[in-house]
Amino acid sequence: MMNYRTITVLLAIFSIQGVFGEQCLSDQWPPKPDRIVPTYVVNLDLPPVERWKNISTIYKPAIIDLVNYIKTFALSISPELQFLISLVDTKLPAMADTLPAPYGDEMKGISQATGVPLGEIVLYNIFYEIFTLCTSIVAEDQNGKILHGRNLDFGLLLGWDMINNTWELSEKLRPLITQVNFTQNGQVIFRTTTFAGYIGVITGVRPGVFSISMNERYGLKGGYIGLIEWIFNINRNQSFVTFAMRDMLTTSETYDQAVKFLADVKLTAPCYYILAGPVSKQGVIITRSRNGSDDIKPLGKDNLWFLIETNYDNWKKPPFFDDRITPCIKCMEMKGKNQVTFESLFNVFSSRPVLNKLTVYTALMEPATGRLESFWQYCRDEDAPCAP
């Protein structure tokens, strides 16, 4: 758990961010085979309560370990989340029945398969609405081919290990990372990179149609407001940000439909949706408040052949202690439009400070083909100093 000494050390680290430097690497591809994330199947033809049984059984120990950590340590750090502690065993189990189909029944199936109380499974599935950091890139090469990639950074302020210089929650998340192919009638409808037992979508691709990633948005009241409204039935005319992504992957049959859906849907939390399509110029950053879009930035604006989003409004300067976007832009420009490949993007995502102590995976997507490749990421100080 974060204590005063930890916070003091981290503030000192943040204040001298420059010591970590910047990189633009070219030698990180291909990743070693032991970093390739495994793939499983969720069959949408099965009853919702049965869909996650296999994955949940395989990952049962890691799910139990993570849920125990979240409940015991992480929630006590943020005053805004204190209300969840007393609700885990009282209100949250009932919350499963208030969610739109099929999400409540899928959570019940995960609870049955793991033996984890339903309230804790609900907590696990709504926790990502609040503590996600990310970098997402959409880029188009000189021939009009579009690729989409993202780093998922997770675990900020949720337990700093002073001995190993790591975020404890980030370390517990890595064993749960999986790719999931959602199938129907024997066909892959969409693919995601996710965590075992987590039913929403943070990263996904619908082959031949679009790819999508979500980044948390800071500077506004976070998802805990929407959670309170939902739990106490103040306002349920809104979608959880990762459930909205899964709804969109399930129902949207064109890139334009996907953009409109994510621009308009009411949400429990502010966020950034980053989409890419299979056709030239199909890329967009949708800056979302809970009630609508504050900005929609298309690929090609200002003659840029790429879009980058971290966790701050892209028309503003990022905070000095977390400027991942400036070195990322420099690195993309150094690579050039003729190097829009999985190799080039992976090298960018593996360059500090885009790669940092919070980074748990890199996912690379090609919307035209539905190709999705995901890799565990580690930022090790012995290679070069890592920003926390």
C-alpha angles and dihedrals in degrees: 000000000000113000134181093269092052093049091049092051093048093049089052090050093049091049091060097041090145093074089073093061128193133280138193104190129194103180106065098093130125101033116221114270092248089065095059111111113233122242128228135176131242108195109211090196089070122085108272093246090060102042099088098035097105096045093043092051093050093048098036097119093048092046091051091048093051096045091050091050093049093049097042102040118005100056093054091064100065117057090203089062099047090099090066094063094068092040099055094088099027115036103014098066090055089047089071089069092052095057120097116260132305098016101075094050092046090055090049090054092051090050091051093047095048102032089232111141113259093241090059092049089052089050091050090052097049097040094084090064089076116031108041124125120183151161118218128185132189115186137176125205128216091272095053096257112146127209129183128200141169145186115216112213114186139168106049112172091357100118125323115213103219093193099050097026093232138122107253096214092049090055091050093049098056096072089056098054113119141157113235126199110204108210136189126182088357094302129111107246095180142342128224142185107221147132122278109263094019111116101187125081128246097161126021149145133206104205113250093359115065148314126228141195130177128214125189117248120222131194094061132076105286136232094284089081091056090045092054091048092050098044093050094040093244092132126359096159089101138078131234106248096240094043088053088056092052091047089052093048089050100046111022112093099182137040091243091053090052093051093049093047095051093042093055109030116109111242140199091223141022115255147147120256114201115194135181130188135201095252131074114278093015102132132104145170112217111198105205135199116186094266104036149327120311093186140358114202116190129207110263096035110143086009092287116153091202140045124211128189129179120163103299134075105279094223091060134067113263118239113275092240094056109032103148095142100065096057089040091056091048091051094049090050090050091052092050136206092286090063102060097136137124087256094054095044092048090053090052092049090048093054120098131279091019082058109053142148092285096053112112103165147003119216125193123196138186108196095195093062102020091239112163125179123177131188135187110246129208128181107207123192092213089068094047134321112290124216110233 
